[in-house]
Amino acid sequence: MEKGKAYTQKQLLHLTVSLFFMFIFGLVCPLWGGITRQGVQAIGIFIGGIWLIANRFGMIVPSFLIMFSMILTGYTDAATIISTTLGSPTVWQLIVIFVLLYALTESGADSVLARWMISRKALNGRPVLFTCVFMVAVTVLGALASSLGSFLFSVAMVNSIGDSVGYDNKSQWKKAMTTGALIASSVGGGILPFKGMALMIYNLLASGIVEAGLEINQVSYMASAALSGLFISVSFALCLKPLFRVDFTKLKHVDIAAICGNGGTRFNKKQSFTFGIFLLGIAYSIVMIWLPKSIYGYEIINAVGQGFWFVLMVVILGLVHIDGEPLFDVERSMGKSVNWGIVLCVCAFTAIGGMISNEALGIRGWLSGIMNVVFGNMPFPVFVLVLVAATLICTNVFSNTATAVIIGTVVGPFLIDYGLNLGINPSCIIPAIVMTALCAFLTMAAGGSAPLYLGADCMKEDPKWVWSYGLLIFPIVTVTSSAAYILCAYLM
């Protein structure tokens, strides 16, 4: 809501509709498809919360209303909501990443890095190639580190590049690049099968596939996933001008001398230390992937977790002094750096997403029944296309984790059937579930990065953009990634 202005009739109507869904809809709507009364209430709360945020009532008030209305259903209590949201590793990590990125921005390291990227001769004057390289790099970072960290860092880079070249928050370039950064970092998070959602879905399907007499291996998974990530990143970059109508003029004819004149392309001592500590923070996830569990002290190192490793980086930034001054004033910056609207949105939609995903409420069973009908007898290439499209739709209106579990459970028998009858490699299709489920951005509850994306300054100023140009992600991801999965499944 804008400050200093009374509600208009339109705003009052939106508020009334939202409150109806959150507090009344679930009590009066007839039950269907095996969904319980609390399940219907959860759907109403979800719709009401999305409606409030979409109609510019901010993020904090809708988040509080979502959590309060959940308590009124009797599904949970206040202590449980607090412990499972603000006390969750994801939210804790998000808060600390905000602080680290603020330190990076305050030092000016992100601007130096942006100028360095823009000034590369191989990329200078070639905006499409520049975008391809950028998106592939974000995908790789998402694979090696984490989707969340990769997305936040890439958004900081998009903002710095935009400021250097002259793209503001209203520009099509910044909105499209922010969207691309989210998709690239998300699919990157599903490339390695031994962490996060990829590990969960891989293990969910592995036993049934092996029992059926088929082979399943991580190398085939990674090859298919990596090719899909490459296809998605490059195809998105190629589609920016013709489909998203991005004007590359500023990036193509950028005055390198003028940009570098406002600041160099090399870090000073303070920026070097700050950026080095940031990289050290990201390195934890990479090291833990390959660190042998038999090594002395592994259990202690693993117990620290990514969130508290980031905490250690913040502590180092606050304690290390360069030229008599601290690298980062933690006390002063803590309040400025954290976007509490986004944090509370993540909390609220994590909570309501968990409620919707609860099997006892019947929503998962209802969706499973629909999916079983959707994945009927069809040619294998068509099956893959439908699988990706259905997963993409569900993950953007539902919890991405629940979507992956439901669809993974439903399609398992189909993968076995195709493997036995057609000789396709089922390992190459598992990424279709994981990586597509991670492409969640359309609603706040879709995934962990969705509130950050929808809460970005360029997206908040034009919320309708994601429901117009943002929908172009659906055909891009569906067509390009399906081609990768089908190709690998037949060849491997």
N, C-alpha and C positions, 0 to 999 in steps of 0.2 A: 504494500500500500504506500502511496506517496504521502509524505508528511504534510501537515497543514491543510489537507483537503478533506471535505466530508465525503461520505460514501455516495456514489451515484446509484441510481436505481439498478443499473446493470450489475454493479458490484454487490449490492444487497441481494440481488437474485442469485448470483454465483455463491455468495456466502450461505444463503438459505439452502440451495441445492447441496452444497458440500456438507453442511450440518445434518441435513436429512439423511444422506447416505451414511454418514459416520455414526449417527445415534438412533435412527428410526428404521431405515431400510431393512436392516438385518432382523428386526423384530416383526415386521409385517409381510415381508416377501415370502411367498410359498417356497417350500423346499423342493429340490429337484435332483435327480441323478445320484442319490445317495449322499448328498452333501448335508451335513448336520446344521442345526440352527447357528452354532458358533461359526461354522464354515461360511454361511451366508453373511453373518455379521462381519467376518474378516474381509469378505469381498467388498461389502459396503464401506468399511473403513478405508480400504485400499483406494477405492474409487473416489471417496470424499477427500482424502489427503492429496491425491494427484490433482483433483479438480481445484483445490485451494491454491496449490503451488503454481499450477498452470495459469491461473488467473491473477497472478501477481499479488498474492497475500504474503509474500516472503517465504522463508523456509523455517524459521524458528517456531512461529505460532502453529502452523500446520503440523510440525513434528511433535510438539507438545500435545496437540489435540489427538493425534494418532495414538500416542502412547496412553493418554488418559482414557480414550474410548476403548482401547483394548482391555484395560483394567475393569471397566464397567461390564464387559461381556462375561467376566468370571474366568476367563481363560488363563490369566496370569495375575500377578500382583506387582506392586511398585518395586519392591526389592529385587524381584527376579528380572524385571525389565532393566533396571539400572545395572545389575551385575552382568547381564548378557549383552548389553550394548556399550555403555561407557567403559565397562570393565573388560570388554573383549579385546583380544590381541590386534584385530584389524583396526578398530577405532583408535587404540593406543598408538599403533604404528602411524596412522593417518595424522594424528596430532603432532607427533614428533617430526614427521616428514615435512609438515608445514613449517616448522621451526627451522629445519635444515635448509629448505629451499629459500626461506626468508634471509638466512645468513648468506646464501649464495648470491641472492639478488642484491642485498645490501652491500656486499663487497664489490659488486660490479663484475663478478666472474662470468655470469651468464651473458652479459652484454659483450664481453671480450670474446667469448666462445661463439656468439652469434656473428660478430664481425669477422672472425676467423673463417667460419663456414661460408659466409657470403663472398669473401675475397678469394676463395680458391679458384685458380685459373680454369681447372677442369669443369667447374660448375658455374662460373661467372657468365652471365648472359644466357644460361640454359636453365630456365626455371623448372621445366618438366623433369630434367635429369636431376636437378637439385632436390626436387620433391621426392623423386624415386629413392635417391640415396638417403634422404632424411627418414622416410617411412620404413625402409629396410633396416636402418640403424635402430629405430624405435622398436621394431619387431625383435631384433636380436637382443636389445637391452631387456625387453620384456621376458624373453626366454631365459636369459642368464641371471637376471636379478628377480624382479617381480613386476606384474602388470601395473600395480598401483604406483610403485616408485617410478617406473618407466613413463607412465602417463603424466604424472606431476612434473617430472623433469622436462619432458617433451613440451608440455604446455608452457613452462617457463621459457623454453627456447623459442617457441612460436611467438610468444609475446615480445621477447627481445628482438627477434628478427623483424617482426612487424614494426616495432618502434624504430628500428634502424632504417628500414626501407620506406616506411610511411603508410603502413596498413593499420587502420584503427579498428576498434571493436565492431563497427558497423560494416566493415568490409566483408565481402564474400570470401576473400582469401583467408582471413583469420578464422571465420566460422568453419570453413571446410577443412582447414589444417588442424584445428582443434578436434574436429570429428575424426579425421584420419589418424591423428595421434592416439585417440581412444581405441579405435579399431585395431591399429597396428600393435599397440601395447597389449591389448586384450588377447589377440590371436597368438602373440608371442608367448604369453603366459601358458599356452597349452601345448607348446612344441615339445617340451621334455616330459616323458611319461613317468618320471619319478618324483613329482612334486605336485601339491595342490589338487585341483579337480582332475587333472590328467591321471594322476596316480589312483584316485578313487574310482573313476570310470574304467580305467584299464583293468584294475583288479576285480571290479564288478563283473566284467565280461569274460575275463581270462579263464576262469575255472570251467564255465559252460562250454567255451570254444575248445579247450583242451580235452574235456571229457567226450566231446563229439568226434575226437580223432583228428582235429585240425591243429596246425601249428600257429602259435602266436608269439611274436617277438618284438622287443622294443626298437630294434634297428628299423624295421619296416614302419613302425609307428612314427618314428622321428623323421624318416625320409619323406613320408606322406605329409606329415605336419609341416615340415620345413618348406616343402614345395608349395603347399597351400598358403603358408605365410608369405612366401615370395610372390605368388600370383596375386594375392589380395593387396599387398602393399604397392606393387608396381601398377596393377590395374586401377587402383584408386588414384594414384598420381596421374595416370594417363587420362582419367575421366574428369579431372578437375576443371579443365577448360571447356570441353564440349558439353558436359552434363551439369556441372555445378556452376558454370558460367563465371569462373574465376578470371579476373583480369590480372594477367601476369606482367603487365607493362612496367610497373614499378620495380619488380624483381629482375626483369630482363634488362632494363636500362639503368640499373642502379649505378650511382656515382661512387665507385669504390674509394676513390681518393677522399671524397667528402666524408664518407662514413668513417673511414679509418682516421681522418683528421679529427673527428670528435672523440677519438680514443683508439688506442693501439690494438693490435691483434695478439699481443703477448701479455700474460699475467704478470702483475707485480708480485712482490713477495707475499703480501697478505692474501691476494686472490689465489695464488698457487697453493698456499697452505689450506685455505678454505675449500677449494675444489678438490684437493687431495684427500681431505677428511671426508668430503661427500662421497668420493669414489670408494674410500675405505669402508664407508657405511654400506654402500651397495654390494661391496665384495663379499660380505657375510653370506648372502644367499648363494652366491656362486661357489664359494669355498665349501659350504655345507653340502652341496650336491655331490662333490667328489671326495670329501674327507672320509677316510675309512672309519667305520664305526669301532674298529678294534683299537684305534689310536688312543693313547693315554689322555684322559681328560675330555674325551668326546662327549660324555653325558653332560658335563658341566657346560661345555661350549654350546651344545644343542639346547640346553635349558635356558640359555640367555635369550634366544629368539631374536628375530629381526627387529622387533619393536624396541627391545632394551639395548640391542647393539646400536641402534640409532640414538638412543638416550646417551650412551657412552660417547658417541661422536659429538653430541651437543655439549656434554660436559667438557670434552677436550677443547672445543671451540671457546668455551667460557674461561678455561684455565690458561690456555696458551697465550702469551703476549708477544707481539711483534712490534719492535721499535717502541717499547714502553707502553703499548696499548693492547687490550684484549682483542683477539680476533673477532669476538662477537659478544655483545652485551646481552646475555641471556635474560637477566632480570627485566631489562627495559623492553626487550623484543618479544617476550613470551605472549603478552596480551595482544600485540599488534599482528603477530604472524599467523595466528590460528583463525581460520574462518569457521566460527561456531555454527553458523547457519548450515554449512555443509556437513560438519561433524554431527550435528543433531539430526539432520536428514538421514545420514548413514545409520544412526542409531534407530530412528523411528522405522525406517523401511527394512532394516535388518530384523527388527522385532515383528512387524506385520508380515514380512516375507516368511519368517519362521512359523508364524501362525497359519498362514495359507498353505505352507508345505507340510504341516502336521498331518500324517496319514489318518489319524483318528477323526479329523474333521471332514473327510470325504472328498475334498477337492482333487487330491492326487488320484484317487480311484476314478473319479469322473473323467479326468483328463486322460488317464491310461486307457479307459474304454474307447474314447474318441480316437486315440492314437492307433489302437489295434485295428480299427476300421480303416483309418487312413493308409496304413502300411499293408495293404492287401497284396495280392499277386500282381506283380508288375515287372517289366524288364529291369535288369540291374541298374543301368544308367539312370532310368527314371526314378527308381527307388532312392538312389543317392541324392538326386535333385530334390525329391519330395522330403527326404530326411533332413537335408540342410535347411530347406525353406520352412518346414514345420518347426524345427528346433529354433530357428531365428525368430519366428513369430512368437512362439511360446516364451522364449527367454526374455523377450522385451515387454511382456505384460505379466510375467510371473517371475519367481525367484530363479536365477540362473542355475544354482546348484540343484534345486528341486527339478527343474526342467531336464538337466543332464541325467539325473537319477531315473526319472520317469521314462524318458525316451531310451536311455541305455537299457533299462529293464525290458521295455517293449520290443526293441529291435534286435535284441540278442538272438532269439530263435531265427529271425530272418537272415542274420549274418551267417549263422551256421548252415542254413539251407542253401544260401548262395555259394558258400565255400565248398560244400559237398557236391553240389550239382554243376556249378560253373567253374570251380577251381580258383575263385578269386581269393585274395589274401585279406582275411577279416581284420588283421592288424592295421591295415591301411585305411579302414573305414572308421575305426574308433576315434581318430582325431576329428572326424566330421561332427561327432556329437560334442566333444570337448570344446574345440575351438569355436564352433558356432554358438554354443551356449554361452561362451565368454563374450560374444559380440552383443552385449546387453547395454543399451544406452537410451532407449526411448522413454522409459519411465524411471522414477526414483528408486523403485524397488527392484529394478532389473538386475543390478549387480553392484559390487562395492564401489566401482569407479563412476557409476551413473550419476550420483548426486554431485560429484566433483565436476563432471562434464556439464550437466545441466545448470550447475551453479557458477560456471565460469562467466566472467563479465560479458564476453561477446555473445554467449548463449542466453543469458538472463535478459539482455536488452531486446532480444527478438525470439521469444519462446516458440513462435509459430514456425521458425526456420526448420527445426528438427522434424516437424510433422509434414514438411514439404520436401525440401532438398535432402533432409536427413534420411528420408525413406529410400533414397537412391542407393543407400548402403545395402538394402535387401537384395536387389538383383545383382549388384556387383559381387557381393560375398557369395551368393548362391551359385552363380554361374562359374566364377573363376575358381572357387575352392572345390566345387564339385568336379571340375575338370581334373584337378590335381589328385583328388581321392580316387576317381575312376581309373585314371592313368596308372597310378601306383598299384591299385588293387589287381589290375590285369597283368602288369609287367613284373610284379614282385611275388 
